[in-house]
Amino acid sequence: MLTAGRRMDNAWMTLEKRGAPPAELLSADIYDSWMRCISLGLDTLRPPSPEFVSPATLRQEQQRCSLIRGLALAEMHTLHQQIAGSNFMIAFANADGLLLDIISDSSFSDASNAASIRPGTVWTEAICGTNGLGTAAYLKRAIVVHGGEHFFARYNNLTCIAAPIFAPDGELAGILDASSDCMSRQAHTQALVAMAATQIENGLFREHHRGNILIAFHNRGEYLHTLSAGLLAVDNEGRILAANRAASVLLHGLPASPGRRFADVFRTKFSAFVDEGRRKERQRLEDEVGSQFVATIENARQFSMMQAISRPRLPTPKVATQFVSADPAIAAVVQRVGVAALRKMPILIRGETGTGKEQLARHAHVASGRTGAFVPVNCAALPDSLIEAELFGYAEGAFTGAKKGGAAGLFKEADGGTLFLDEIGDMPVTLQAVLLRFLDDWTVRPVGGTKRQVDVLLVSATNANLDDSIAKGRFRSDLLFRLNTLEVTLPPLRERSDFTEIARHLIHKIDPLMDLTEGAIDRLAELDWGGNIRELRNVLSRLSLAEPGDLIDETSVESVLAYSASERLPGKSVGAGGKANLHELQRSHVLSAYAETGNNISKTARRLGVSRNTIYRALRGKQDQHDRGEE
């Protein structure tokens, strides 16, 4: 029996000799895709150049897809945490195969194929041949394209697992893809990608029908709030507006199509279902063929006819106006954090440096309505020998150097308020055990003193990979489970769809009389922002000092960025008029680091603190110069 690799070698040999693939050596989907590629005039030995849209077109499409993109990015971060360390890249494309976002491991960096895997690349079959994104877009169902099954050999060292995402009206809305080198582990990845796609679809369904009654149901009550639950959107009269794919499966072909009535599907009258919903959260439903379900009205509180529901209602979280959340994914995170804060749930915020973790923690404090202080603590800055005393306090004379009268400690200072533990991943293991005991009974034990109860909302944050720290014995897994009753991730600035709102919010805080032109914002949005919002704030502060007027334009941005770049580059000077070509300065810096790292893209990106896309752009710019004879 032929191995998979040998079978694909034979398939390629047959294709090259006969000009047609052998059906017996390929799966039906791959064979059909290869035939489509041949009919499109593609030649396996002469792949066309990758096709890229302009940065302006990419931003326009990202903004148009802001809702699904926000939902997709949240799932991409979750997926990446689940399969990180495996040479994986997670990608999201629109329905036309235009790549909008990627998240990848540092190891996914082979320039020969990764150079064309970046936002703005078009991944249709007509351009890239058989591939996960393009073939899934054509088939409108999930597919795995492994190694030599790609039509072009340049992608033969990749395995692509792609799943389509459908809008509530059934139209294709996007594609989610997990790609890796063929040597990486593949266990469960296909199921994880399918689950993420379903989660995005359900998010779109809920958002599209947020003004309608949403009914969740399942045969088993424990699955009522899982991805396998059916969702029905109905109006106040019980007319069905839409059903998700899980609902269609659970109802076995019953008439749950738009325009039909609740009573056409279930033996319970809609009015009786609503009345029962006023009294309890869950109830039994039976469909017309006798199948039993547990059902709930997800958004009952927003409808006047459901106001008699006896379930306790949480107060509405206060709004923290200092946290910009025009991006739908960020808005969802902010809402969840607000509700968790009201319930005094420990919250863990993950994200790169500068993404606004402390600002989100301050939002939690405001949303909680707590009257005590917000006390931020940088765990990485506290000395190991004194960190327990700093957090929990100490009695007079508890140790050499203890001040007269002792100290209450930061937990006591935050009593009635919020304690924000930043860089929690840098907390010593010995103190982690003490913190774990505190979370058991919310009691502090000052060094040399007596224990006391405190009322604290605990919010933690980290930019470290805690899962990796747990594996290396640097962080306790039982502590992580206690800290992340709610866990959220703030995406980097380059992946947010509300860059304009963030930039204008920051410049108005710096100087209320200043503003940015659209050209200035477009130019700023093109940068990678390795330092995220913190770096953007610093650049805007410099712009506010450099610009004599009250309107910052693209020219001002170029001037300040060029000057900043020249200051960072030894041996470089600005050109005539005090300005330099920002692109040339950046490219020179990148190429120098690239040479010093032995032409290693990943090492270069890590050294400079930028994305690999920045390195690729610099390399392409160098090649363009060479082609024009400018070198």
N, C-alpha and C positions, 0 to 999 in steps of 0.2 A: 504493500500500500504506500502510495506517495505521501511524503510529509507535506505540510502546508507550504513550506518554502519551496520545495521541489515542484509542487503543483503550480505555483505561481510562476516559477522560472519557465516551465513548459508552456504556460499560457502566454507569457511574453514572447517566447520564441515563435509560437504559432501565429501570434498577432503580427510580428514583424515579417514572417515569411508569407503569410496568406493575406494579410491586410484585414483580417477579421478574427475576433477572439473565439476560442473554443468553448462552446456552451457547457461541455461536460466537465470542464475544469474550474468553472466559476459559479458562484451562487447566482440565482436568477436576477437579483437586484443589481449585482455588480456587472453581470453580462449585459443586461439592458442598458446600464449606464455607459459601459464602454461602446455599445452600438450607437447610443445617442452622440457620444463624443466623436465617433467616426463620421456620422452623418453631418455633424457640425463642421467637418473639415479639419479637426484637430489631428496633429501628427505627434505620436508619442515621443519621437526623437527630436522634435522642434517645438517645444512648449512656448507659447506666446509670453511676452513680458507681463509681469503682474500689472494689474490695472488699479490705479488709485484715484479717488475723488479729491477735489481740492479741500484744504482745511476749512474753508467757508462752507462748502457743501456738507462736509462731515458734521460741523457744529450745527448746521441747520437741521440735519436729519436727527442728530442726538436730541435737539430741543423738541422736534416734532414727536419723537418717541419717548419723551421724558417720563411718562407714567410707566410704561412697560420696562424702560431702561432702569428706572429706579428699583422696580421689583426684581429685575434680573440681576442687578449688581449685588443686592442683598443676598440672593441665592448663590451667586458666584463666589462671594466671600465665604459663605458656609461650605460650599463644595470644595473650595481651595483648602480650607482647614481640614476637611475630611480626607483629602487625598494628597496633601502637601508632602513634599519630600520624595516625590515619585517622578520627577521630570515632567510634570503636568502643566498644561496651560488651559485655562477656562476662557471661552470666547462667547460673545453674544453678537448676533448679526440680525439685521432687519429681514423682512420677508423676501427682499430682493437679493439677499446674500451679501449685503454691505456690512463689513465688520465694524461694529460701533465701540466695543470695549473688550479688553483682555485683562486677565489676571494670571500671572504665571510664576512658577518657581524660578529661583535664580539659576538653576541648572538647565532650564529650557532655553538654551542660548546659541544653538548651532547656527551660525550666521548664514549658512548655505540655504536653509529653508526658513529660519525664523525672520529673516530680513523682510519677507513679504507677508508675515503674519503680524499685522499691526492695524490699529483702527484706521479706516479709510480704504482698506483693500476690498476689492470686489471678488467674492468667492463663488461665483456661479460655475456650473459645469461648462458653460460655453467658453470660460476663460481659464479655469483651473482644472478642467477635466473632472473625473470622478473624485470626489472628496466629501467629507462628512457634512459640512455646511451646505454646499451646493446640491448634493444629491438628496439630502433630507428636505431641502426647500422644494425640489422637484417632486419627490415622492409624497411629501406631506405626511411622513411618518418616520419613526426613529430608524437609524441605520448605524452600523459599525463598518468603517472602511479601514482595513488592516494592511499595513505595509504595502506589498506589491499589488494590492487591489486598486491603489491609486492609478489613474491613467497616466500620470507623468512621474517618471522615476525620481524627480527631485523631492517627492514627498514619500518615497518608499520606506523611509526610516521612521515613519509616524503611524500611529494608530489613532483614528478619529472616531469618537462616539458622539453622535449628534441626535438631538430630539427636537421636533417642532413645537412651537408654542402657538396656541390658537386663541383668537379673540372670542368674546362672548357670542358674536354672531357666526362663529364657525370659520371665519377667514383666517388664513395664516398671518400671524402677527410677528413672528421672529423665530430664530433658531438658537438653541443652546448647544455648545460643543465642548467636549473635554478631549484634548489631544495630548499625546505623550510619545516619547520615543518607544520603539517596539520592544525594548528590553525592560520597560517598567512594568510594575504589577498592574493587572487589569481587574482584579477581583472586586465585584460589586459596583464597579464604576458605572456600568450601563444602567443599573437600577437607580443609583444615586442621581444620575443625570435626568432620568425619567421622572423621578420624584421632584427634583428641582423645577423641571418644566411644568409639572402639574401644579406645584405651589404658585408659580407665576401666573398660570391660567386662572387659578382660583382667586388670586389677588386682583387680576383684571376683572373677573366676574363680579366680585364684591364691590369694586370701585365703580364699575359701570352701572350697577344696580343699587348704589348706596341709598337712593331715594325710594326704593321699593322694599317690600317685605321679603326678607331672606330666610328661607327655611332650610335647615340642615337635617339630614336624616340618614340612618344606617340600620341594617338588620341587628347589629350588636351595639349596645350603648357605649361600650368602651372605645368604639371607633368613631364616635359622633364628631369629635373635633380633630380628626385626622384627614390625610389626603384622600382616603378612600370614601369619605362621606359624600353623599349626594347633596347638591345645592339647587334649590328652586327659587326663582324670583317671581313673586306674584304681586298684583296690585291690591288695593284695599277691597275690591269686590271679589277677590279670589281668582281672577283671570291669570293664567300662567303667562309669564313674559319670556322666560328663558330657563334652561336647565343645563347644568354642566355635564361633562362626559360621564362622571361617576353616577349621576342621577339617571342617565339614560341606561346604564348597565344595570343598576339596581332595580329599575322599573320594568325591565324585560320587554321593552317595546310597547308599553302602555302609552296612551295618547298624552304625552307630556309636552307637546309642541306648543309654541307660542299661539295664543288665541284660545286654547282649550281651557277648561275650568278645573279648579281644584277637585271638584266632585266627580269629574270624568276619570280621575286617577285613583282617588281614595274613597273609602266607604264612609268616612267621617265628613259631615258638612263643614264648610269653611267657617261659618259662624260659630259652630261648636268647637272647632279647633282653636279659634281666637279666644273664646270664652275660657277654655281650659288653660290656654297660655297665660291668662291673667292670674291664675291661681298657682301654677307651678312651672318650673323652667322646662322640664322634659315631660313628654307624653307619648302614649302609644298611638301608632297609626297603622291601618290595614289597607292595602291597595285592593283594587277590584278583582285580583286573582287570589287574594287571601294571604299574601306575604305580609309579615309583621315587621314594623320599623319602630325605632325610637327617634323622636323628632324634637326639634327646638326652633324657636324663632330667634335668630341671632341678634337682630337689631330692634327688638320689640320696644325698647324705651323711647325710640324717636317717633313713635306713632301715637296719636291722641287716643285711638281706640284701644290701645294696650296699656294705658296709664294705670289701670287698676292692678297690674301685676304686682304680686306681693314680694318679689325679690328685692332685697335692699339695694338702694341706689347710692353709688359713690358720688361724693361731691365732684364737681368739674374741676380738673386741675387748673391752677392759676397759670397764666401764660407768661413765660420768661421772654420778654421782647428782645433781649440781647442775642438770642440764638437764632441765626438765619436758617430757615427750613423750607425754602421754596421748592427744593428737590423733593418729589413725592416720597422717595425712600427715606430721606432724612425726616420728613414730616411724620412718617409712621414711627420712626425711632423715637422722636421727641414725644409723641403721644403715649407710646408704651412706657417710656421712662417716667412720664408724669403720673400715670396710673400706678405704676409700681411704687413710686415715692409716696403716694397717698396711702398705700398699704404697708409702708415701712419695709418693703422687700430689699434685701441687699442687692445692689446693682453693680455689675462689672462692665466697664466700658473698654473696648479694645480699639486700637487704631494707631496709625503711624504718628510719629512726633509732629506736633503742630496741627493736628486735625480738629482740635477744639474739645478735647476730652474734659478739661476742667470747666469750660463754658457749659457743656452739657450737664456736668455734675452740679453746677450752680443753678441751671434750669431745674434739675430735680429738687434742689433745696427750695426754690421759690414755689414750684408746683406742689410741694408737699404741704405748704401752709404752715410750716414749723416756725416758731417764734425765736428759737435759739440761734446761735451763731453758725456760720459756715466756716469750718476749720480745715484748711488744706494742709496736707502733710506730704512732703516728698520723701518717700521711704529710702531712696537712694542717697539722700543727703544727710540722713541721721547716722551718727557714729554707732557701730554695732554694740559697743559697750554701754551706751546710754539709751538705746532706742526703747527698751522696755520702760525705763523710768520716764522718758519723754511722753510716751503714749499713756501710760497708766498712772503716772505720778509717783511720789515717794514721800515718806514721812521724814521729819527732821532727824538728822543723824543716821539715816538709813545707809549711807556710804560716805566714804571720804570725799569731801567737796560738796556734799549736799547742802543747799542753802538753808539758812535758819527759817524755821516754820514749814519746811518742805514745799512741795509743789503739787497742785491738783492734777496735772497731766492733761494731755490734749483730749482724751476721751471725756473727761469731766468738763473741760472747756466747751465741748460740743454738745453737752447734755441739753436736750430739748431742741437740738438743731441737727446739723449734718457734719459728719467727719469724712473728708475726702482723702483716701489713701492713694496717692499717685505713685507710679512706678512700683506697684505691689510686687512685681516679679523680682525685685531686688531686695525684698525683705529677707533677713536671715532665717534659716530653717528653724532655729531654736525659738525665735519669736513667733513663727507661724503657729507653733503648738499653743502658745499663750493666747494668740488671737482666736484660735479655734475654740479654746475654752470660753473665751468671752462671748462668742457667738452662741454658745449653748444656753447661757442664762443672762446675757447682757449685764454682767457684773464685772467691775474692774477691781483689781487687787493691787493697790499701790505698794511699791517696794517698801517693806518695813511697816506698812500700815494695815488698816482693816478694810475689808471689801465693802463696796457700795454699788448700788444699782444705778444705771444711767439709761436714759432714753435717747438713743442715737440712730439717725438714718445713716447707714454705712454705704458709701459709694467708693468703689475702687477703680483704678485704671491702669492699663499697661500697654506698652508698645512691643512687649516681648512675646515670644511664642511659649505660652505657659505649658502647652502640651509637651513641647520639647523639653522644657525645664523639669516637668514631672518625670519624663523618661530618664533624665539624667540625675534624678534625685535632688534637684535644687528647689523643687516646690512640691508641697503636699497636695495630693489629689483630693483628699477629704476637705481641705480648706477651700480649694477651687469650687467644689460642689456647694459649699456654704456661701461663698461670695457671689456666685453667679445665679442666684434665684432668677434674676433677669440678666441676660447677657446681650449686649448690643455691640455692633461694630460700626465705627465711623469711617466711611471710605475716604481715601485721599482726595485732595482738592481736584486733581486732574480727572477724577471719575464722577464729579458732581455736576448736575445740570443747572445749578443755580450760581454759577461763577459770577455772573453780572450782579446779582443781588448781594453777594458777599462782598465784592469789590466796592460797590457803592455804599454798603453799610459801613465798611471799614473807613473809607475816605471821609464819610460824614462824621464818624466818631473822631477822626484825627483833626478835621477842620470842617465844621458844619457849613461853611460858605463855599467849599470846593466841590467840584464834580468831575466826572470822567466822560469824555466823548465816547461814542460807540467805537471809533477807530482805536482809541486807547485800550478799551476793554478787549477788543478783538486781538490786539497785539499781545496783551498780557495773558490772554487765554491760550495763546499758542505755546507758552512756556511750560516746562514740566513740573515746576513747583515741588521739588524734593522736600522742602521744608514746610509745604502745605500752607495753611492759613497764616501761620506765624511768619513765614517768609514773605507772603503777599503783604501782610501788614507792614513789615519793615521796608519793603520796596515802596509802598504807597506813602510811608512817612518821609522817605527821601524825596519822592516826587512832590510832596506838599511843600518841602523847603526849597526845591529847585525851581518850581513854577511860580513866577511873580503874579500871575493872574489867578482867577478863580476857576479856570477850566483846564484840565489836563488833557492834552491831545496825544496822538500817536508819536509825533516828533519828540515831545517831552519824554515819553516812555523810552524811545530809542536812545535818547541822549543819556538819561540816567542809568539805564541798563548797561550801555556801552562803557560808561565811566566806571560803574561798579565792577564790570568784568575786567577792565584794564587794571584796576587796583588789585585784583586777585591773581593776576597773571604776572609772575616775575619776568622782567625783561621786555614787557610789552608797554607801549605808550599809545596814548590816544593820538588821533590824526589832527589835521588842520581844523581849527575852530573848536578844539577841545572835544571833538566827537570821534568815535571809532566805529568800525563796522562790527556790530555786536555778533553777527553770525560768524565772521572770520575769527574773532577773538575766542568765542566759545569753541569753534571747530578746532582751532590750534591747541587749545587746552585739552580737549577730548583726545585728539590724535596723539598728543604727547603722552598722556596717561595710557592710551591704548598700546603704544610701543613699549612703555615701561612694564606693562603687565604681560608682555609676550603675546600681544594681539588676542588677549582673552577678553571677550565682551562682558561677561558676567563680572569679572574682577574689576574691569574698568568702571562699570556702572556702580559697583559697590564703593570703589575708592572715591568716586566723584559725588556719590549720593544722588544719582539721577537714574532715570529709567533706561532700559536697553534701547528703547526707541530713539533716545537722544544720540546714542553711540551710532546706531544705524544711519541716522540722518547725517552725522558728521562723515561717516565713511562714504555715503552716497555723494555727499558734496565734494569730497576729495576726488572721487571717480569722475564726477561731472567736470571738475576742473581739468583733470587729466585728459578727458575726451575733447575738451575745448582747446587743449594745448596751452593752458595757463600756468602749468607747473614747470 
